[in-house]
Amino acid sequence: MILDTCFLIDLQREVRKGSAGRASVFLREYASASFCISVISVTEFLEGFARPSEGERLLRAYARVDVNSSVANQAARIRRNLRLGGNLIGDFDILIAATALSESIPLVTRNIAEFRRVDGLELMAY
């Protein structure tokens, strides 16, 4: 499964507070699953830190999926379909969705309303 940026932000808040929330509970429920993150989520997540090394501590646990030609082609297809349908979402979200589709894995997010616009994308709410 690929973790969306909002998941990482929620998890970081839970770690900072020292109390389990829905992100932590999700990880426990799917403890045997394999999780990864898009490099796009890394960009979005680390933007929130004055010192990116602080954010990197949380991200170390997850394999990173790079943007490659397959992801770029998926993103172009997604963006075109959304634009033509008048349902465009943010470019970073398109790249994250394209990464999940390219890897054929579900996207874990609480941003269901936007991501459900992407045809064929498997979503898991937390």
N, CA, C and O atoms as CSV, one atom per row, in Angstrom:
chain,resi,resn,atom,element,x,y,z
A,1,MET,N,N,0.843,-1.183,0.000
A,1,MET,CA,C,0.000,0.000,0.000
A,1,MET,C,C,0.885,1.242,0.000
A,1,MET,O,O,1.973,1.266,0.574
A,2,ILE,N,N,0.376,2.256,-0.659
A,2,ILE,CA,C,1.112,3.516,-0.678
A,2,ILE,C,C,0.388,4.525,0.216
A,2,ILE,O,O,-0.824,4.711,0.108
A,3,LEU,N,N,1.135,5.158,1.082
A,3,LEU,CA,C,0.569,6.097,2.049
A,3,LEU,C,C,0.558,7.501,1.466
A,3,LEU,O,O,1.582,7.996,0.995
A,4,ASP,N,N,-0.598,8.135,1.501
A,4,ASP,CA,C,-0.742,9.503,1.022
A,4,ASP,C,C,-0.109,10.476,2.028
A,4,ASP,O,O,0.131,10.125,3.184
A,5,THR,N,N,0.150,11.677,1.573
A,5,THR,CA,C,0.753,12.701,2.423
A,5,THR,C,C,-0.093,12.988,3.660
A,5,THR,O,O,0.448,13.161,4.751
A,6,CYS,N,N,-1.413,13.039,3.501
A,6,CYS,CA,C,-2.259,13.338,4.662
A,6,CYS,C,C,-2.095,12.272,5.739
A,6,CYS,O,O,-2.178,12.576,6.929
A,7,PHE,N,N,-1.862,11.021,5.331
A,7,PHE,CA,C,-1.624,9.952,6.297
A,7,PHE,C,C,-0.350,10.245,7.086
A,7,PHE,O,O,-0.332,10.133,8.311
A,8,LEU,N,N,0.708,10.618,6.379
A,8,LEU,CA,C,1.987,10.905,7.034
A,8,LEU,C,C,1.870,12.074,8.000
A,8,LEU,O,O,2.439,12.043,9.091
A,9,ILE,N,N,1.137,13.097,7.601
A,9,ILE,CA,C,0.935,14.266,8.468
A,9,ILE,C,C,0.160,13.859,9.719
A,9,ILE,O,O,0.523,14.243,10.830
A,10,ASP,N,N,-0.901,13.086,9.538
A,10,ASP,CA,C,-1.675,12.628,10.695
A,10,ASP,C,C,-0.828,11.759,11.615
A,10,ASP,O,O,-0.901,11.886,12.837
A,11,LEU,N,N,-0.031,10.882,11.032
A,11,LEU,CA,C,0.831,10.012,11.838
A,11,LEU,C,C,1.850,10.841,12.621
A,11,LEU,O,O,2.096,10.568,13.796
A,12,GLN,N,N,2.435,11.839,11.987
A,12,GLN,CA,C,3.402,12.706,12.668
A,12,GLN,C,C,2.746,13.438,13.837
A,12,GLN,O,O,3.341,13.560,14.908
A,13,ARG,N,N,1.539,13.918,13.637
A,13,ARG,CA,C,0.824,14.597,14.728
A,13,ARG,C,C,0.577,13.644,15.891
A,13,ARG,O,O,0.717,14.025,17.053
A,14,GLU,N,N,0.212,12.414,15.579
A,14,GLU,CA,C,-0.031,11.416,16.625
A,14,GLU,C,C,1.257,11.103,17.385
A,14,GLU,O,O,1.244,10.975,18.610
A,15,VAL,N,N,2.349,10.981,16.669
A,15,VAL,CA,C,3.641,10.721,17.311
A,15,VAL,C,C,4.012,11.894,18.219
A,15,VAL,O,O,4.454,11.698,19.351
A,16,ARG,N,N,3.831,13.092,17.718
A,16,ARG,CA,C,4.162,14.297,18.501
A,16,ARG,C,C,3.327,14.386,19.772
A,16,ARG,O,O,3.841,14.747,20.831
A,17,LYS,N,N,2.031,14.054,19.668
A,17,LYS,CA,C,1.135,14.098,20.828
A,17,LYS,C,C,1.350,12.925,21.775
A,17,LYS,O,O,1.006,12.996,22.954
A,18,GLY,N,N,1.917,11.852,21.252
A,18,GLY,CA,C,2.097,10.655,22.058
A,18,GLY,C,C,0.807,9.876,22.257
A,18,GLY,O,O,0.670,9.124,23.221
A,19,SER,N,N,-0.135,10.058,21.343
A,19,SER,CA,C,-1.395,9.324,21.454
A,19,SER,C,C,-1.779,8.740,20.101
A,19,SER,O,O,-1.623,9.376,19.059
A,20,ALA,N,N,-2.284,7.516,20.146
A,20,ALA,CA,C,-2.678,6.830,18.915
A,20,ALA,C,C,-3.944,7.450,18.359
A,20,ALA,O,O,-4.876,7.765,19.100
A,21,GLY,N,N,-3.967,7.620,17.049
A,21,GLY,CA,C,-5.142,8.104,16.329
A,21,GLY,C,C,-5.419,7.151,15.185
A,21,GLY,O,O,-4.944,6.016,15.169
A,22,ARG,N,N,-6.195,7.632,14.229
A,22,ARG,CA,C,-6.608,6.715,13.167
A,22,ARG,C,C,-5.464,6.242,12.278
A,22,ARG,O,O,-5.538,5.136,11.743
A,23,ALA,N,N,-4.419,7.029,12.100
A,23,ALA,CA,C,-3.273,6.574,11.303
A,23,ALA,C,C,-2.542,5.436,12.024
A,23,ALA,O,O,-2.229,4.412,11.415
A,24,SER,N,N,-2.276,5.615,13.298
A,24,SER,CA,C,-1.607,4.567,14.083
A,24,SER,C,C,-2.444,3.304,14.149
A,24,SER,O,O,-1.919,2.196,14.033
A,25,VAL,N,N,-3.734,3.469,14.332
A,25,VAL,CA,C,-4.641,2.320,14.397
A,25,VAL,C,C,-4.616,1.570,13.067
A,25,VAL,O,O,-4.594,0.339,13.048
A,26,PHE,N,N,-4.619,2.305,11.956
A,26,PHE,CA,C,-4.567,1.672,10.635
A,26,PHE,C,C,-3.292,0.845,10.487
A,26,PHE,O,O,-3.339,-0.288,10.008
A,27,LEU,N,N,-2.163,1.402,10.894
A,27,LEU,CA,C,-0.897,0.664,10.791
A,27,LEU,C,C,-0.927,-0.609,11.625
A,27,LEU,O,O,-0.402,-1.639,11.204
A,28,ARG,N,N,-1.532,-0.545,12.792
A,28,ARG,CA,C,-1.653,-1.741,13.633
A,28,ARG,C,C,-2.564,-2.772,12.992
A,28,ARG,O,O,-2.264,-3.966,13.009
A,29,GLU,N,N,-3.681,-2.316,12.425
A,29,GLU,CA,C,-4.630,-3.235,11.790
A,29,GLU,C,C,-4.023,-3.948,10.589
A,29,GLU,O,O,-4.387,-5.085,10.290
A,30,TYR,N,N,-3.111,-3.292,9.909
A,30,TYR,CA,C,-2.478,-3.855,8.720
A,30,TYR,C,C,-0.976,-4.084,8.959
A,30,TYR,O,O,-0.152,-3.856,8.073
A,31,ALA,N,N,-0.651,-4.525,10.136
A,31,ALA,CA,C,0.754,-4.698,10.534
A,31,ALA,C,C,1.521,-5.644,9.611
A,31,ALA,O,O,2.737,-5.511,9.466
A,32,SER,N,N,0.835,-6.583,8.993
A,32,SER,CA,C,1.535,-7.541,8.118
A,32,SER,C,C,1.669,-7.020,6.685
A,32,SER,O,O,2.293,-7.673,5.849
A,33,ALA,N,N,1.097,-5.867,6.396
A,33,ALA,CA,C,1.152,-5.299,5.046
A,33,ALA,C,C,2.479,-4.581,4.814
A,33,ALA,O,O,3.198,-4.237,5.752
A,34,SER,N,N,2.769,-4.373,3.565
A,34,SER,CA,C,3.952,-3.624,3.165
A,34,SER,C,C,3.507,-2.218,2.762
A,34,SER,O,O,2.562,-2.061,1.988
A,35,PHE,N,N,4.184,-1.203,3.285
A,35,PHE,CA,C,3.831,0.181,3.006
A,35,PHE,C,C,4.982,0.892,2.309
A,35,PHE,O,O,6.152,0.608,2.565
A,36,CYS,N,N,4.634,1.812,1.434
A,36,CYS,CA,C,5.634,2.639,0.770
A,36,CYS,C,C,5.064,4.049,0.629
A,36,CYS,O,O,3.901,4.299,0.945
A,37,ILE,N,N,5.900,4.957,0.151
A,37,ILE,CA,C,5.482,6.335,-0.061
A,37,ILE,C,C,6.037,6.825,-1.395
A,37,ILE,O,O,7.099,6.387,-1.837
A,38,SER,N,N,5.317,7.724,-2.018
A,38,SER,CA,C,5.783,8.359,-3.242
A,38,SER,C,C,6.796,9.447,-2.875
A,38,SER,O,O,6.693,10.070,-1.819
A,39,VAL,N,N,7.760,9.664,-3.747
A,39,VAL,CA,C,8.693,10.768,-3.504
A,39,VAL,C,C,7.960,12.107,-3.522
A,39,VAL,O,O,8.457,13.095,-2.983
A,40,ILE,N,N,6.797,12.140,-4.130
A,40,ILE,CA,C,5.982,13.359,-4.119
A,40,ILE,C,C,5.479,13.617,-2.699
A,40,ILE,O,O,5.474,14.760,-2.242
A,41,SER,N,N,5.058,12.568,-2.005
A,41,SER,CA,C,4.637,12.722,-0.607
A,41,SER,C,C,5.806,13.145,0.267
A,41,SER,O,O,5.628,13.910,1.215
A,42,VAL,N,N,6.989,12.657,-0.039
A,42,VAL,CA,C,8.176,13.086,0.695
A,42,VAL,C,C,8.330,14.603,0.565
A,42,VAL,O,O,8.574,15.296,1.553
A,43,THR,N,N,8.186,15.102,-0.644
A,43,THR,CA,C,8.289,16.546,-0.901
A,43,THR,C,C,7.262,17.324,-0.094
A,43,THR,O,O,7.598,18.289,0.592
A,44,GLU,N,N,6.006,16.896,-0.180
A,44,GLU,CA,C,4.935,17.602,0.537
A,44,GLU,C,C,5.130,17.541,2.040
A,44,GLU,O,O,4.948,18.538,2.737
A,45,PHE,N,N,5.500,16.369,2.538
A,45,PHE,CA,C,5.643,16.167,3.985
A,45,PHE,C,C,6.802,16.986,4.546
A,45,PHE,O,O,6.642,17.683,5.549
A,46,LEU,N,N,7.957,16.907,3.909
A,46,LEU,CA,C,9.140,17.588,4.442
A,46,LEU,C,C,9.046,19.106,4.346
A,46,LEU,O,O,9.768,19.816,5.045
A,47,GLU,N,N,8.168,19.605,3.493
A,47,GLU,CA,C,7.955,21.044,3.400
A,47,GLU,C,C,7.515,21.631,4.745
A,47,GLU,O,O,7.771,22.801,5.028
A,48,GLY,N,N,6.861,20.826,5.559
A,48,GLY,CA,C,6.349,21.297,6.837
A,48,GLY,C,C,7.393,21.388,7.943
A,48,GLY,O,O,7.060,21.738,9.075
A,49,PHE,N,N,8.630,21.084,7.639
A,49,PHE,CA,C,9.681,21.080,8.664
A,49,PHE,C,C,10.750,22.120,8.356
A,49,PHE,O,O,11.247,22.198,7.233
A,50,ALA,N,N,11.097,22.912,9.352
A,50,ALA,CA,C,12.202,23.858,9.193
A,50,ALA,C,C,13.501,23.090,8.962
A,50,ALA,O,O,14.365,23.522,8.199
A,51,ARG,N,N,13.625,21.949,9.629
A,51,ARG,CA,C,14.779,21.056,9.443
A,51,ARG,C,C,14.252,19.726,8.899
A,51,ARG,O,O,13.722,18.922,9.666
A,52,PRO,N,N,14.384,19.478,7.597
A,52,PRO,CA,C,13.854,18.255,6.998
A,52,PRO,C,C,14.327,16.973,7.677
A,52,PRO,O,O,13.632,15.959,7.616
A,53,SER,N,N,15.477,16.997,8.312
A,53,SER,CA,C,15.975,15.792,8.990
A,53,SER,C,C,15.006,15.330,10.079
A,53,SER,O,O,14.939,14.138,10.381
A,54,GLU,N,N,14.259,16.258,10.667
A,54,GLU,CA,C,13.265,15.883,11.684
A,54,GLU,C,C,12.154,15.035,11.058
A,54,GLU,O,O,11.736,14.028,11.631
A,55,GLY,N,N,11.691,15.442,9.903
A,55,GLY,CA,C,10.651,14.695,9.212
A,55,GLY,C,C,11.147,13.378,8.656
A,55,GLY,O,O,10.394,12.408,8.572
A,56,GLU,N,N,12.408,13.343,8.278
A,56,GLU,CA,C,13.003,12.123,7.718
A,56,GLU,C,C,12.954,10.965,8.708
A,56,GLU,O,O,12.893,9.805,8.301
A,57,ARG,N,N,12.982,11.266,9.991
A,57,ARG,CA,C,12.921,10.194,10.998
A,57,ARG,C,C,11.674,9.338,10.839
A,57,ARG,O,O,11.744,8.114,10.948
A,58,LEU,N,N,10.546,9.963,10.584
A,58,LEU,CA,C,9.300,9.222,10.397
A,58,LEU,C,C,9.299,8.482,9.057
A,58,LEU,O,O,8.768,7.376,8.958
A,59,LEU,N,N,9.882,9.082,8.046
A,59,LEU,CA,C,9.835,8.517,6.699
A,59,LEU,C,C,10.772,7.334,6.490
A,59,LEU,O,O,10.577,6.546,5.565
A,60,ARG,N,N,11.777,7.203,7.331
A,60,ARG,CA,C,12.757,6.115,7.190
A,60,ARG,C,C,12.122,4.729,7.134
A,60,ARG,O,O,12.679,3.812,6.532
A,61,ALA,N,N,10.981,4.581,7.748
A,61,ALA,CA,C,10.331,3.265,7.834
A,61,ALA,C,C,9.731,2.810,6.508
A,61,ALA,O,O,9.339,1.650,6.377
A,62,TYR,N,N,9.655,3.701,5.526
A,62,TYR,CA,C,8.918,3.382,4.310
A,62,TYR,C,C,9.792,3.451,3.064
A,62,TYR,O,O,10.566,4.389,2.875
A,63,ALA,N,N,9.647,2.437,2.222
A,63,ALA,CA,C,10.321,2.448,0.921
A,63,ALA,C,C,9.741,3.586,0.095
A,63,ALA,O,O,8.565,3.928,0.223
A,64,ARG,N,N,10.567,4.157,-0.739
A,64,ARG,CA,C,10.132,5.273,-1.582
A,64,ARG,C,C,9.979,4.812,-3.020
A,64,ARG,O,O,10.775,4.024,-3.532
A,65,VAL,N,N,8.942,5.319,-3.655
A,65,VAL,CA,C,8.695,5.003,-5.060
A,65,VAL,C,C,8.957,6.272,-5.863
A,65,VAL,O,O,8.332,7.308,-5.637
A,66,ASP,N,N,9.881,6.173,-6.791
A,66,ASP,CA,C,10.263,7.327,-7.603
A,66,ASP,C,C,9.264,7.592,-8.716
A,66,ASP,O,O,8.502,6.711,-9.114
A,67,VAL,N,N,9.281,8.814,-9.204
A,67,VAL,CA,C,8.537,9.159,-10.405
A,67,VAL,C,C,9.410,8.737,-11.585
A,67,VAL,O,O,10.543,9.193,-11.736
A,68,ASN,N,N,8.857,7.860,-12.409
A,68,ASN,CA,C,9.574,7.379,-13.580
A,68,ASN,C,C,8.691,7.575,-14.812
A,68,ASN,O,O,7.646,8.222,-14.729
A,69,SER,N,N,9.101,7.026,-15.941
A,69,SER,CA,C,8.334,7.201,-17.179
A,69,SER,C,C,6.928,6.636,-17.078
A,69,SER,O,O,5.981,7.225,-17.600
A,70,SER,N,N,6.784,5.501,-16.411
A,70,SER,CA,C,5.472,4.884,-16.248
A,70,SER,C,C,4.544,5.786,-15.432
A,70,SER,O,O,3.380,5.978,-15.784
A,71,VAL,N,N,5.072,6.331,-14.348
A,71,VAL,CA,C,4.288,7.247,-13.509
A,71,VAL,C,C,3.933,8.506,-14.303
A,71,VAL,O,O,2.801,8.984,-14.231
A,72,ALA,N,N,4.888,9.041,-15.055
A,72,ALA,CA,C,4.641,10.248,-15.847
A,72,ALA,C,C,3.544,10.004,-16.886
A,72,ALA,O,O,2.679,10.856,-17.084
A,73,ASN,N,N,3.576,8.856,-17.541
A,73,ASN,CA,C,2.543,8.533,-18.533
A,73,ASN,C,C,1.176,8.384,-17.879
A,73,ASN,O,O,0.172,8.858,-18.411
A,74,GLN,N,N,1.139,7.727,-16.728
A,74,GLN,CA,C,-0.120,7.592,-15.984
A,74,GLN,C,C,-0.636,8.971,-15.581
A,74,GLN,O,O,-1.824,9.261,-15.721
A,75,ALA,N,N,0.254,9.808,-15.086
A,75,ALA,CA,C,-0.140,11.145,-14.630
A,75,ALA,C,C,-0.712,11.967,-15.780
A,75,ALA,O,O,-1.697,12.686,-15.606
A,76,ALA,N,N,-0.100,11.861,-16.945
A,76,ALA,CA,C,-0.602,12.594,-18.116
A,76,ALA,C,C,-2.012,12.122,-18.480
A,76,ALA,O,O,-2.887,12.937,-18.774
A,77,ARG,N,N,-2.227,10.809,-18.458
A,77,ARG,CA,C,-3.543,10.248,-18.770
A,77,ARG,C,C,-4.579,10.710,-17.743
A,77,ARG,O,O,-5.675,11.137,-18.102
A,78,ILE,N,N,-4.217,10.618,-16.462
A,78,ILE,CA,C,-5.130,11.037,-15.387
A,78,ILE,C,C,-5.475,12.513,-15.516
A,78,ILE,O,O,-6.644,12.894,-15.464
A,79,ARG,N,N,-4.446,13.339,-15.683
A,79,ARG,CA,C,-4.670,14.791,-15.741
A,79,ARG,C,C,-5.568,15.158,-16.913
A,79,ARG,O,O,-6.468,15.986,-16.781
A,80,ARG,N,N,-5.318,14.536,-18.061
A,80,ARG,CA,C,-6.146,14.806,-19.243
A,80,ARG,C,C,-7.605,14.423,-18.988
A,80,ARG,O,O,-8.513,15.209,-19.256
A,81,ASN,N,N,-7.823,13.214,-18.470
A,81,ASN,CA,C,-9.190,12.761,-18.202
A,81,ASN,C,C,-9.908,13.668,-17.204
A,81,ASN,O,O,-11.076,14.007,-17.395
A,82,LEU,N,N,-9.212,14.053,-16.150
A,82,LEU,CA,C,-9.825,14.929,-15.150
A,82,LEU,C,C,-10.110,16.315,-15.710
A,82,LEU,O,O,-11.166,16.894,-15.455
A,83,ARG,N,N,-9.167,16.835,-16.470
A,83,ARG,CA,C,-9.344,18.167,-17.065
A,83,ARG,C,C,-10.517,18.168,-18.038
A,83,ARG,O,O,-11.353,19.071,-18.007
A,84,LEU,N,N,-10.579,17.161,-18.896
A,84,LEU,CA,C,-11.675,17.094,-19.872
A,84,LEU,C,C,-13.028,16.904,-19.192
A,84,LEU,O,O,-14.053,17.361,-19.697
A,85,GLY,N,N,-13.025,16.224,-18.037
A,85,GLY,CA,C,-14.267,16.023,-17.296
A,85,GLY,C,C,-14.602,17.157,-16.337
A,85,GLY,O,O,-15.624,17.114,-15.653
A,86,GLY,N,N,-13.740,18.171,-16.286
A,86,GLY,CA,C,-13.975,19.298,-15.387
A,86,GLY,C,C,-13.814,18.937,-13.919
A,86,GLY,O,O,-14.421,19.567,-13.053
A,87,ASN,N,N,-12.988,17.911,-13.629
A,87,ASN,CA,C,-12.802,17.420,-12.251
A,87,ASN,C,C,-11.344,17.441,-11.818
A,87,ASN,O,O,-10.916,16.571,-11.061
A,88,LEU,N,N,-10.588,18.404,-12.277
A,88,LEU,CA,C,-9.158,18.438,-12.017
A,88,LEU,C,C,-8.846,18.486,-10.518
A,88,LEU,O,O,-9.531,19.162,-9.751
A,89,ILE,N,N,-7.816,17.767,-10.123
A,89,ILE,CA,C,-7.289,17.816,-8.757
A,89,ILE,C,C,-5.853,18.335,-8.836
A,89,ILE,O,O,-5.333,18.555,-9.930
A,90,GLY,N,N,-5.218,18.530,-7.696
A,90,GLY,CA,C,-3.862,19.073,-7.677
A,90,GLY,C,C,-2.846,18.174,-8.362
A,90,GLY,O,O,-2.981,16.951,-8.374
A,91,ASP,N,N,-1.828,18.805,-8.932
A,91,ASP,CA,C,-0.802,18.051,-9.650
A,91,ASP,C,C,-0.069,17.055,-8.755
A,91,ASP,O,O,0.241,15.948,-9.197
A,92,PHE,N,N,0.213,17.426,-7.509
A,92,PHE,CA,C,0.872,16.471,-6.614
A,92,PHE,C,C,-0.026,15.260,-6.370
A,92,PHE,O,O,0.453,14.126,-6.342
A,93,ASP,N,N,-1.323,15.498,-6.193
A,93,ASP,CA,C,-2.249,14.376,-5.990
A,93,ASP,C,C,-2.326,13.500,-7.235
A,93,ASP,O,O,-2.433,12.279,-7.127
A,94,ILE,N,N,-2.273,14.107,-8.402
A,94,ILE,CA,C,-2.263,13.327,-9.643
A,94,ILE,C,C,-1.028,12.443,-9.700
A,94,ILE,O,O,-1.123,11.274,-10.076
A,95,LEU,N,N,0.119,12.977,-9.338
A,95,LEU,CA,C,1.356,12.186,-9.357
A,95,LEU,C,C,1.322,11.062,-8.323
A,95,LEU,O,O,1.819,9.967,-8.586
A,96,ILE,N,N,0.751,11.318,-7.170
A,96,ILE,CA,C,0.634,10.266,-6.150
A,96,ILE,C,C,-0.316,9.175,-6.643
A,96,ILE,O,O,-0.025,7.988,-6.495
A,97,ALA,N,N,-1.441,9.566,-7.225
A,97,ALA,CA,C,-2.382,8.593,-7.777
A,97,ALA,C,C,-1.730,7.793,-8.902
A,97,ALA,O,O,-1.904,6.577,-8.983
A,98,ALA,N,N,-0.987,8.469,-9.761
A,98,ALA,CA,C,-0.297,7.791,-10.862
A,98,ALA,C,C,0.732,6.795,-10.346
A,98,ALA,O,O,0.927,5.734,-10.939
A,99,THR,N,N,1.388,7.134,-9.246
A,99,THR,CA,C,2.357,6.220,-8.643
A,99,THR,C,C,1.658,4.952,-8.159
A,99,THR,O,O,2.129,3.842,-8.406
A,100,ALA,N,N,0.531,5.124,-7.470
A,100,ALA,CA,C,-0.226,3.966,-6.980
A,100,ALA,C,C,-0.704,3.099,-8.146
A,100,ALA,O,O,-0.594,1.874,-8.092
A,101,LEU,N,N,-1.228,3.720,-9.183
A,101,LEU,CA,C,-1.696,2.970,-10.348
A,101,LEU,C,C,-0.547,2.257,-11.053
A,101,LEU,O,O,-0.682,1.101,-11.455
A,102,SER,N,N,0.560,2.930,-11.197
A,102,SER,CA,C,1.727,2.353,-11.860
A,102,SER,C,C,2.260,1.133,-11.114
A,102,SER,O,O,2.729,0.173,-11.725
A,103,GLU,N,N,2.182,1.187,-9.780
A,103,GLU,CA,C,2.660,0.083,-8.944
A,103,GLU,C,C,1.567,-0.965,-8.685
A,103,GLU,O,O,1.832,-2.016,-8.103
A,104,SER,N,N,0.346,-0.667,-9.121
A,104,SER,CA,C,-0.822,-1.559,-8.907
A,104,SER,C,C,-1.051,-1.850,-7.432
A,104,SER,O,O,-1.248,-2.997,-7.030
A,105,ILE,N,N,-1.022,-0.789,-6.637
A,105,ILE,CA,C,-1.248,-0.916,-5.198
A,105,ILE,C,C,-2.269,0.124,-4.739
A,105,ILE,O,O,-2.399,1.184,-5.353
A,106,PRO,N,N,-2.996,-0.181,-3.656
A,106,PRO,CA,C,-3.982,0.777,-3.161
A,106,PRO,C,C,-3.318,1.996,-2.506
A,106,PRO,O,O,-2.204,1.925,-1.988
A,107,LEU,N,N,-4.040,3.098,-2.550
A,107,LEU,CA,C,-3.608,4.341,-1.924
A,107,LEU,C,C,-4.366,4.511,-0.617
A,107,LEU,O,O,-5.597,4.483,-0.597
A,108,VAL,N,N,-3.634,4.686,0.465
A,108,VAL,CA,C,-4.223,4.892,1.786
A,108,VAL,C,C,-4.333,6.402,2.003
A,108,VAL,O,O,-3.323,7.106,2.028
A,109,THR,N,N,-5.568,6.896,2.160
A,109,THR,CA,C,-5.796,8.328,2.266
A,109,THR,C,C,-7.094,8.619,3.016
A,109,THR,O,O,-7.972,7.762,3.127
A,110,ARG,N,N,-7.195,9.829,3.523
A,110,ARG,CA,C,-8.491,10.288,4.027
A,110,ARG,C,C,-9.090,11.284,3.045
A,110,ARG,O,O,-10.180,11.811,3.267
A,111,ASN,N,N,-8.373,11.536,1.967
A,111,ASN,CA,C,-8.796,12.469,0.928
A,111,ASN,C,C,-9.563,11.714,-0.176
A,111,ASN,O,O,-9.244,11.814,-1.361
A,112,ILE,N,N,-10.556,10.977,0.248
A,112,ILE,CA,C,-11.322,10.126,-0.662
A,112,ILE,C,C,-12.044,10.957,-1.731
A,112,ILE,O,O,-12.081,10.557,-2.894
A,113,ALA,N,N,-12.612,12.093,-1.360
A,113,ALA,CA,C,-13.409,12.900,-2.283
A,113,ALA,C,C,-12.625,13.272,-3.547
A,113,ALA,O,O,-13.166,13.213,-4.651
A,114,GLU,N,N,-11.376,13.648,-3.390
A,114,GLU,CA,C,-10.582,14.026,-4.562
A,114,GLU,C,C,-10.083,12.808,-5.316
A,114,GLU,O,O,-10.201,12.745,-6.540
A,115,PHE,N,N,-9.527,11.841,-4.604
A,115,PHE,CA,C,-8.909,10.703,-5.275
A,115,PHE,C,C,-9.920,9.784,-5.952
A,115,PHE,O,O,-9.555,9.049,-6.870
A,116,ARG,N,N,-11.173,9.807,-5.527
A,116,ARG,CA,C,-12.161,8.934,-6.181
A,116,ARG,C,C,-12.447,9.378,-7.605
A,116,ARG,O,O,-13.056,8.639,-8.378
A,117,ARG,N,N,-12.014,10.570,-7.950
A,117,ARG,CA,C,-12.175,11.063,-9.322
A,117,ARG,C,C,-11.255,10.329,-10.308
A,117,ARG,O,O,-11.471,10.389,-11.519
A,118,VAL,N,N,-10.239,9.641,-9.794
A,118,VAL,CA,C,-9.251,8.983,-10.645
A,118,VAL,C,C,-9.724,7.564,-10.961
A,118,VAL,O,O,-9.822,6.717,-10.074
A,119,ASP,N,N,-10.011,7.324,-12.226
A,119,ASP,CA,C,-10.492,6.017,-12.669
A,119,ASP,C,C,-9.475,4.914,-12.377
A,119,ASP,O,O,-8.283,5.049,-12.653
A,120,GLY,N,N,-9.978,3.829,-11.815
A,120,GLY,CA,C,-9.148,2.646,-11.597
A,120,GLY,C,C,-8.279,2.680,-10.359
A,120,GLY,O,O,-7.596,1.699,-10.065
A,121,LEU,N,N,-8.285,3.777,-9.626
A,121,LEU,CA,C,-7.449,3.896,-8.425
A,121,LEU,C,C,-8.134,3.222,-7.253
A,121,LEU,O,O,-9.265,3.560,-6.904
A,122,GLU,N,N,-7.442,2.264,-6.644
A,122,GLU,CA,C,-7.977,1.581,-5.458
A,122,GLU,C,C,-7.636,2.412,-4.229
A,122,GLU,O,O,-6.474,2.739,-3.988
A,123,LEU,N,N,-8.668,2.750,-3.454
A,123,LEU,CA,C,-8.491,3.593,-2.281
A,123,LEU,C,C,-8.790,2.813,-1.008
A,123,LEU,O,O,-9.657,1.941,-0.980
A,124,MET,N,N,-8.062,3.145,0.025
A,124,MET,CA,C,-8.316,2.629,1.368
A,124,MET,C,C,-8.378,3.822,2.303
A,124,MET,O,O,-7.402,4.554,2.468
A,125,ALA,N,N,-9.536,4.006,2.910
A,125,ALA,CA,C,-9.712,5.084,3.880
A,125,ALA,C,C,-9.209,4.627,5.240
A,125,ALA,O,O,-9.253,3.439,5.558
A,126,TYR,N,N,-8.740,5.551,6.023
A,126,TYR,CA,C,-8.298,5.229,7.378
A,126,TYR,C,C,-9.003,6.102,8.362
A,126,TYR,O,O,-8.771,5.989,9.565
